[in-house]
């Protein structure tokens, strides 16, 4: 049982920057313009929460539960989502900056990434089956031993990965993105 429970509360312009938030549960809460940069969120659960215009740059998520959470227009630079609790992990991202984040070995079936910057994000060994990458910049993102079955990359751009090193059955790509799948062959596509 969590020490503190917040239910259906709104948090506006609250700064948690550099603070420790632990053993707390937030259920159906909304966070608007909150600053979590450099904070430590350990053993804290966010259930059915919405984060809008929040800053999580370099926050530490140790055992943090993200259960049906939506991030909109948030800065999540350098976040290790692989340190989050795996139990019921479900997060969607819209207009977010996720550069240098890690989703190593995360199960993210049907996750939605829309209009996000995802430069150098690590998706190694992640289950992204059915995930959607709508208009996302995947420059230098790492996909290795990832499950990308039925994932949708049709409007994503700047990705480059080896289809042979990932599960790709029925994944969707646009013809303009095929060069990112053939890079290892050192061929010229015009």
N, C-alpha and C positions, 0 to 999 in steps of 0.2 A: 504494500500500500504506500502510495506517495505521501510525503509530508504535507505538501501544499497542493490544492486542487483549485484550478480556475475554470469555470464553466460559462461559456457564452459571454465572455468579456471582450471589450475592445481596448487595445493598447495603442495609444497615439503619441508619437514623438517621445517615446521612452528610450532612454539610453542604458543599455546593459554593457556598454563597451568596457572591455577589460575585467568584467565582473564574472563571478561564478554563479551559475544557476543550476542547482542540482536537486534531485529527488522531488521534482515538481511535475504535475500533469496539467496541460492546457487542453481543454476539450471544447471544440467549436468556437475558438477564439479568433479574433482578427487583430493583426499587427500592422499598423500603418506608420510609415516613416520612422521605424524603430532602428536603433543602432546596436547590433550584436558584434561589431568588429572586435576581434581579439578576445572575445568572451569564451568561457568554458561552460558548455552545456552538457553536463554529465548525468546519466540516468534520468533524463527528463523526457517526458512523452508529449508530443504534439499530435493530437488526434483531430482530424477534420478541421484543420486550421488554415488560415489564409494569411500570407505575408505579402504586403504590397509596399514597394519602394523602401525596402529594408536593406541594411548593410550588414552582411555576415562575413566580410573579408577577414580571412585568417582565423575564424572562430573554430573552436575545437568541439567536435560532436562525439563524445565518448559514451557509447551505449545509449545514445539519444534515439528515441523512437519517433520516426516520421511516418505517420499512419494516415494516408489520404490527405496529404498536405499540398497546397498550391502556393507557388512562389511567382509573383508577378512584378516585373520591373525591379528585381532585386540584384544586389551585387553579392556573389557567392564565390569570390576569387580564392583559390587555394584550399577549398574545403575538401576534407577527406570523408566523403559520404560512406566509404567502406568501413569507417569506425562506428557507424550508426547500427542500432539494433536491426537484425534481419527480420524480426517478428513483425509481420504485416507491413513491411516497408513499402510505401507507395507515395511517390512525389511527382508532381508535374511542374514544368517551368515555362513561363511565358515572358518574353522580353527581358531575359536575365543575362547577366555576365557570369559565366561559369568557368572562365579561363583557369587553367591549371588545377582543376578539381579532379578528384579520383572517385570512380565508381567500381573499383576493383572487386570482382566477384559478387557484385550486387545483383539481386533478382529484381528486374524492373520491367516485367511483362506489361506491354501496352502503355508504357510511359509516354508522355507527350512533352516534347521540347519544341517550342514555337518561337521564332524570331530571337534566338539566343546566340550569343558569342560563346563558343565552346573550344577555344584554342588550347591545344595541348592537354585536353581532358583524357584521362586514362579509363578506358572501358574494358581493359583486359579481363578475360574470363567472366564478363558480365552476361546476364541473361536479359537481352533486349528484344526478345521475340515480340513482334507486334508493335514495337516502339515507333513513334513518329518523330522525324527530325524536320519539321517544317521551317524552311528558310533559315536554317542554322549554319553558322560558320564553323566548320570542323577542321580548321587549319591545324595540322600536326596532331590531331586526335589519334589515340592509339586504340585500335581494335585488334586484339589477338586472342585466339581461343574464345571468342565471344559468340553468343548465340544471337544471330541477326535474322533468324527466320521470320518472314513476313514483316520485317521492319521496312519503313518507308523513308527513303532518302531522295525522293524525286525532286524536292525543292532545296535540299541541303547543298552546300557548296564547299569547295576547298578540301574535301576529304580525299585520303589516299590510304588504302589498305589492301592487304592480300586476301582475296576471296578464298584461297586455299587454306588459310590459317583460321577461318571462321566458318560457322554454320550459316549458310546463306539461302536455304531453300525458300523460294517464293518472295525473297526480298525485292523491293521495288526501287528502281533507279531511273533517272532520265538519261536520254542518250548523251546529253552534254556532260554528264558526270562519269561516263564510262572510263575516261582517261585516268581517273583516280583509282580505278580498279585494275588497271593494266600497267601501272608505273614500274613494277618489278621487271617487266619484259624489255624496258628501255627502247620502246618503239615510238615512232612519231605518228601522231594522229592529227589529221587536218580536217 
